[in-house]
Amino acid sequence: MMSDFSTYQVSLPTRLRFGPGSLGDLAAEAAPFGTRAFVMLDPFLKGSSLEARVLRDLEGAGIGARLWHDIVPNPRAATCDRAAAEAIAQGATTIIAIGGGSTMDAAKAVSLAVTNGGPCWDFTTRRDAVVRVPERRGLPLIAVPTNAGTGAEITPFAVLSNPDLHLKATIIHPFCFPDVALIDPDLHLTKLPRLTASTGIDTFLHAFEGYVGTRPNTWTDLFSIRAMELVAQYLPRACAEPGDREARIRMAEACYMAGITLGNIGVGIPHALGQALGALKDTPHGESCAACLIPTIRWTLPEAGDRLARVATILDPGLAGLPVDRAAAALPDRLTAFFARIGLTGGFGALGLREDEIDLLVDIAERNYGQDIACSRRKANTAGLRAIVRDSL
Ligand SMILES: [Fe+2]
């Protein structure tokens, strides 16, 4: 008999437009928002045929475009402030973000800063800091992801970094939901295996961490389980053959499904520690979070066995029918094998963390990602987190 049911709400204000070739719908999607688009693109798209096509399509629809490429992984809050000033000078009516999670997150911050004023960093959530709450919706935002990873196209979060403070922190607000997520998996076909693995494992983590945490519900379970199934089946294929169109389509679906889980119930310890590592070492997001996944599972095992067992059977259907504790205990080995198939094998040590930096890393995680740490079924104190990090080296 169920005794721990909690109320929940469903929030999905972003309109989703999905499918191969859907980039061709961008101008039609942008037209209702106005005639001046501030287009933020990943730097690698500068001068590309994709950029030329977008400009041509927007121009054909009577929309003037100002391009912005000054975005780095783990986007800087100060850079977003400069972009917002450019957008204001342009008189932008719409923000269009074409790129990975960093570009989409930066665009969300810019969208808010244009209508509310900056600096963007003031909107981020940090322990012992007063969060500035945006009073106005941002400029309309269309998000066009160029890989399957963060799910930023469909979440209310924008992760920013502040290198001066060695911090990454997140803007968490419904105004950060993009107005439109335009997902064209054909844009993912050229991604190299390492990036495909690093971003694709982020999708898996969003689904997984929500599913085994304290806040899942019937609705998010639908998306979590399906997303993990799709990643298990198609991420190795996308890594092995970047041009595998079916694999790219299914991974793009997994990404937005996991993004729905993420946007509604959050993540857990792997993201808290992985984000902290990213702040400290400027490491890739997905790899950083994945690097502590198995130690976190070992540590969490006593409290989340039933759900861990379900995940284990997703990765290895041959485990179905085993007692829950045995199936759950098999999960670390199955994940190790899965990581090897997609070419991700490093821990925190391989990503540059030294033993004498463990306490600092945990302090950054506790100061900035307490809400994620709190989502763990097994409650983690500082000593517990340090043990997980030590096991992750
Ligand atoms: Fe993530």
Boltz pocket constraint, residues with backbone or C-beta under 6 A from the ligand:
constraints:
  - pocket:
      binder: B
      contacts: [[A, 149], [A, 150], [A, 202], [A, 206], [A, 271], [A, 285], [A, 289]]
      max_distance: 6.0
